[in-house]
């Protein structure tokens, strides 16, 4: 069914989206402390705060969810012959992306959101890349 999508959406949802999901899954599962600390860029001053087991398990569960989304996306786009299923999957991705960006913006706050020059790679991925795709 993915072959029936126009070229750019097909590229975005069958190549870029799966790669970005794996790109979120792997560090959340295997570099959890780094993944958590990079969610919001902070000034390098001050001691590194110890992360709780609760924070680590939430990040790892998020990584697991990214892995699930990767598998669901590949399954839907490469095996479904129903255009309605593909369309509904893409609408669900759109709604989830709006929530993803919105929650990131709320967590950043107005001042940090407006300071684009201070964004780290994670913020650019969470807001910039997600919005662009």
Backbone bond lengths (Angstrom), bond angles and torsions (degrees), N, CA, C in turn:
res aa  C-N    CA-C-N  psi(-1)  N-CA   C-N-CA  omega(-1)  CA-C   N-CA-C  phi
1 X - - - 1.456 - - 1.525 111.03 -
2 X 1.314 117.36 -32.44 1.459 119.86 -179.41 1.525 111.15 -60.17
3 X 1.316 116.84 -29.31 1.466 120.31 -179.47 1.522 112.16 -65.29
4 X 1.327 117.75 -18.01 1.466 121.24 179.29 1.524 112.43 -87.00
5 X 1.340 117.04 -8.07 1.464 120.16 177.36 1.522 109.29 -75.36
6 X 1.333 117.78 150.18 1.471 119.92 172.98 1.538 109.72 -58.72
7 X 1.316 117.00 159.23 1.461 122.82 -171.85 1.525 113.63 -53.99
8 X 1.320 118.45 -51.71 1.470 120.29 -175.22 1.530 111.28 -66.63
9 X 1.334 120.85 -49.94 1.468 118.11 176.22 1.535 112.69 -60.13
10 X 1.319 116.71 -35.66 1.473 119.21 178.70 1.524 109.56 -63.07
11 X 1.330 117.35 -44.84 1.463 121.44 178.59 1.528 110.96 -62.61
12 X 1.322 116.28 -45.29 1.471 120.45 -178.61 1.523 111.05 -62.57
13 X 1.327 117.60 -48.17 1.458 119.83 -170.87 1.525 115.22 -90.70
14 X 1.327 118.09 -17.00 1.466 118.74 178.70 1.527 112.77 -105.36
15 X 1.344 117.33 -12.94 1.467 119.79 179.67 1.528 110.57 -123.28
16 X 1.324 117.56 -59.93 1.468 121.34 -173.31 1.527 111.94 -67.72
17 X 1.315 117.51 -47.19 1.475 121.02 -179.72 1.532 111.81 -60.33
18 X 1.331 119.52 -48.67 1.472 117.93 177.92 1.531 113.20 -60.88
19 X 1.328 117.39 -39.18 1.471 120.08 178.40 1.529 110.10 -64.19
20 X 1.335 117.07 -41.97 1.468 119.33 -179.62 1.528 111.32 -67.01
21 X 1.322 117.48 -33.35 1.467 119.99 177.68 1.525 111.16 -67.81
22 X 1.318 117.19 -41.43 1.464 120.09 175.43 1.530 109.56 -66.05
23 X 1.345 116.09 -36.36 1.459 121.28 177.31 1.519 113.10 -63.77
24 X 1.316 118.10 -24.18 1.468 121.70 173.84 1.516 111.64 -89.56
25 X 1.312 116.57 -34.98 1.460 122.01 -176.83 1.527 112.08 -65.94
26 X 1.305 116.99 -51.65 1.474 121.44 -171.97 1.532 112.69 -61.41
27 X 1.345 119.98 -51.92 1.469 117.15 -179.58 1.530 113.18 -68.06
28 X 1.329 117.57 -32.86 1.466 119.16 178.30 1.533 110.91 -63.65
29 X 1.314 116.67 -35.13 1.468 120.37 179.88 1.526 112.98 -84.42
30 X 1.327 117.85 -38.40 1.459 120.26 -168.52 1.527 115.46 -113.84
31 X 1.318 117.73 -11.97 1.470 122.16 174.42 1.530 106.96 -133.31
32 X 1.311 114.71 53.18 1.463 122.15 -168.73 1.518 113.21 -58.79
33 X 1.324 117.73 -46.93 1.463 119.24 -178.77 1.526 110.99 -60.82
34 X 1.335 116.89 -45.12 1.462 120.63 177.26 1.529 110.07 -60.36
35 X 1.318 117.00 -46.54 1.459 122.57 -178.45 1.529 110.50 -56.16
36 X 1.311 117.15 -45.27 1.472 121.14 -178.93 1.522 110.19 -66.44
37 X 1.325 116.93 -48.05 1.472 120.19 -176.64 1.523 112.31 -64.54
38 X 1.309 118.37 -29.02 1.464 121.97 -177.69 1.524 113.71 -82.22
39 X 1.315 118.75 -5.27 1.459 120.10 -177.68 1.520 112.32 -59.19
40 X 1.318 116.73 -37.25 1.464 121.41 175.82 1.519 106.93 -134.26
41 X 1.329 116.41 122.70 1.460 120.89 179.84 1.518 109.22 -66.58
42 X 1.295 115.49 129.74 1.462 121.35 177.76 1.519 108.59 -121.30
43 X 1.300 116.10 158.72 1.465 120.29 175.67 1.526 108.44 -62.67
44 X 1.346 117.77 144.51 1.455 120.49 -177.43 1.529 114.42 -69.48
45 X 1.326 118.72 -9.19 1.458 120.85 -178.69 1.524 110.82 -70.11
46 X 1.303 116.12 149.50 1.454 121.32 175.61 1.517 112.35 94.89
47 X 1.329 115.36 162.59 1.464 119.70 -178.06 1.530 111.22 -74.66
48 X 1.314 114.56 155.05 1.455 120.33 175.90 1.525 108.48 -74.41
49 X 1.296 116.59 128.50 1.462 121.46 -178.95 1.521 108.90 -83.09
50 X 1.319 115.53 134.77 1.468 120.01 177.49 1.525 108.79 -67.29
51 X 1.305 115.64 140.29 1.460 120.62 -179.74 1.518 109.83 -94.56
52 X 1.308 115.49 141.68 1.456 120.12 -178.87 1.519 111.51 -78.48
53 X 1.309 115.09 159.04 1.463 119.84 173.70 1.520 110.37 -61.00
54 X 1.332 116.88 -33.71 1.465 121.02 178.91 1.523 110.82 -63.30
55 X 1.340 116.81 -43.85 1.469 120.09 179.24 1.519 110.51 -63.77
56 X 1.336 116.16 -41.92 1.474 119.34 -179.38 1.521 111.41 -64.23
57 X 1.325 118.19 -42.77 1.465 119.27 -178.20 1.527 110.86 -68.57
58 X 1.337 117.74 -35.19 1.465 119.73 176.96 1.527 109.88 -64.51
59 X 1.330 117.48 -43.77 1.467 120.43 178.52 1.526 111.07 -64.07
60 X 1.317 117.32 -41.06 1.465 119.84 179.55 1.527 111.32 -68.05
61 X 1.314 117.34 -35.86 1.464 119.80 175.61 1.526 110.26 -66.65
62 X 1.335 117.41 -36.20 1.458 120.68 174.72 1.523 109.88 -62.52
63 X 1.329 117.01 -44.47 1.461 120.63 176.29 1.514 111.60 -58.77
64 X 1.316 116.65 -41.12 1.461 120.88 177.14 1.536 110.34 -62.78
65 X 1.331 116.69 -40.46 1.472 120.29 177.76 1.529 111.18 -64.38
66 X 1.346 117.00 -38.81 1.468 119.79 175.06 1.524 110.60 -60.62
67 X 1.315 116.61 -41.74 1.464 120.31 177.19 1.514 111.96 -62.29
68 X 1.327 116.02 -41.36 1.463 120.60 176.83 1.522 110.86 -62.61
69 X 1.322 117.14 -45.56 1.465 120.42 179.34 1.524 111.41 -61.31
70 X 1.334 116.52 -37.70 1.462 120.73 175.40 1.533 110.10 -58.37
71 X 1.329 116.32 -50.19 1.469 120.10 -177.63 1.528 112.25 -66.01
72 X 1.329 117.53 -39.91 1.468 120.77 178.31 1.522 110.32 -64.60
73 X 1.338 116.50 -44.34 1.458 120.14 179.90 1.510 112.28 -61.05
74 X 1.316 116.71 -46.39 1.463 120.43 178.66 1.530 109.97 -62.36
75 X 1.321 116.24 -43.33 1.467 119.73 -179.73 1.525 111.57 -62.54
76 X 1.323 116.60 -47.31 1.471 119.89 -177.32 1.522 110.83 -66.67
77 X 1.321 116.85 -49.01 1.458 119.42 -172.90 1.525 114.16 -75.67
78 X 1.311 117.56 -25.21 1.463 119.37 -177.70 1.522 114.20 -102.26
79 X 1.335 117.66 -11.51 1.466 118.03 -177.68 1.521 114.45 -121.78
80 X 1.324 117.50 -23.53 1.459 118.89 -176.99 1.530 111.20 -73.80
81 X 1.301 115.36 138.37 1.463 120.41 174.26 1.529 110.84 -105.58
82 X 1.324 115.94 4.10 1.469 121.37 -178.17 1.523 110.39 -100.04
83 X 1.324 116.22 115.70 1.457 121.11 178.93 1.534 111.07 -60.36
84 X 1.329 117.40 -35.81 1.459 121.66 -179.96 1.540 111.05 -62.79
85 X 1.317 117.59 -38.72 1.461 121.70 178.59 1.529 110.04 -65.04
86 X 1.326 116.46 -45.31 1.463 121.00 179.51 1.523 109.82 -63.14
87 X 1.322 117.20 -45.61 1.469 120.64 179.71 1.525 110.71 -60.36
88 X 1.317 118.04 -45.12 1.465 120.88 -179.74 1.531 111.31 -65.45
89 X 1.326 117.24 -35.87 1.461 120.93 175.64 1.528 110.15 -62.87
90 X 1.322 117.61 -44.79 1.466 121.41 -179.82 1.524 111.41 -65.84
91 X 1.330 118.02 -36.58 1.471 121.20 176.05 1.533 109.75 -65.07
92 X 1.326 116.85 -41.81 1.470 120.66 177.77 1.529 110.31 -61.73
93 X 1.336 117.48 -41.37 1.469 120.68 176.88 1.526 110.91 -61.86
94 X 1.318 117.33 -42.10 1.458 121.13 179.12 1.531 110.67 -60.39
95 X 1.322 116.71 -47.27 1.469 120.83 -179.96 1.528 110.23 -62.38
96 X 1.327 116.90 -43.92 1.466 120.89 179.32 1.523 111.24 -64.44
97 X 1.326 117.56 -39.18 1.468 120.64 178.77 1.524 111.45 -65.62
98 X 1.310 117.52 -38.39 1.473 120.85 176.70 1.529 109.04 -61.84
99 X 1.313 117.01 -45.34 1.463 120.56 177.22 1.519 111.99 -62.76
100 X 1.323 117.07 -42.61 1.469 122.72 -179.71 1.529 110.83 -59.31
101 X 1.318 116.04 -49.60 1.463 120.48 179.76 1.528 110.37 -67.73
102 X 1.313 117.03 -44.44 1.468 120.76 -179.14 1.518 112.90 -59.98
103 X 1.328 117.15 -45.39 1.463 120.45 179.43 1.521 111.61 -66.25
104 X 1.321 117.05 -35.15 1.460 120.31 177.13 1.527 110.10 -65.94
105 X 1.316 117.05 -43.14 1.469 121.06 179.20 1.526 110.63 -62.95
106 X 1.324 117.07 -42.74 1.471 120.38 178.59 1.523 110.21 -61.43
107 X 1.339 117.10 -44.01 1.468 120.52 179.89 1.529 111.79 -65.18
108 X 1.333 116.87 -36.93 1.465 120.33 178.58 1.521 111.85 -66.92
109 X 1.308 116.52 -37.39 1.453 120.64 -173.37 1.516 110.03 81.76
110 X 1.301 116.25 162.48 1.460 122.01 -174.96 1.527 112.52 -59.36
111 X 1.326 116.28 -45.14 1.468 119.86 -175.62 1.528 112.07 -64.34
112 X 1.324 117.14 -49.73 1.469 119.66 -179.35 1.521 111.45 -69.71
113 X 1.333 117.00 -33.61 1.465 119.30 178.00 1.521 110.71 -63.37
114 X 1.315 116.90 -40.57 1.463 121.40 -178.15 1.537 112.49 -74.01
115 X 1.317 118.04 -19.35 1.470 121.80 -177.25 1.528 110.16 -88.15
116 X 1.329 116.64 68.79 1.470 121.76 -176.02 1.524 112.78 -56.59
117 X 1.307 117.83 -33.91 1.457 121.72 -179.39 1.519 113.36 -66.09
118 X 1.303 117.23 -17.88 1.466 121.32 -179.57 1.522 112.58 -98.80
119 X 1.315 117.62 -1.99 1.460 119.73 179.10 1.521 110.26 -66.12
120 X 1.325 115.70 142.35 1.461 119.63 173.75 1.537 108.21 -95.88
121 X 1.327 116.07 -178.90 1.470 120.04 -177.77 1.526 111.95 -60.74
122 X 1.323 117.00 -35.76 1.466 120.16 -179.36 1.524 110.63 -65.67
123 X 1.328 117.01 -42.50 1.468 119.88 179.19 1.521 110.45 -66.20
124 X 1.337 116.38 -41.09 1.464 119.02 177.11 1.526 110.54 -61.68
125 X 1.317 117.38 -37.23 1.460 120.60 177.40 1.524 111.82 -68.84
126 X 1.333 115.90 -46.65 1.472 120.41 -177.25 1.526 113.02 -65.97
127 X 1.314 116.65 -38.01 1.470 120.38 -176.53 1.532 111.12 -105.79
128 X 1.323 116.63 -58.43 1.467 120.59 -173.85 1.518 113.64 -63.97
129 X 1.326 116.62 -54.72 1.460 120.79 -177.53 1.526 111.45 -65.60
130 X 1.321 116.46 -45.09 1.469 119.97 -179.36 1.521 111.20 -61.80
131 X 1.326 117.57 -39.58 1.462 120.94 178.49 1.522 111.40 -69.16
132 X 1.325 116.67 -40.20 1.462 121.11 -177.26 1.533 112.83 -67.60
133 X 1.312 116.50 -34.42 1.463 117.81 -176.79 1.493 109.65 -79.13
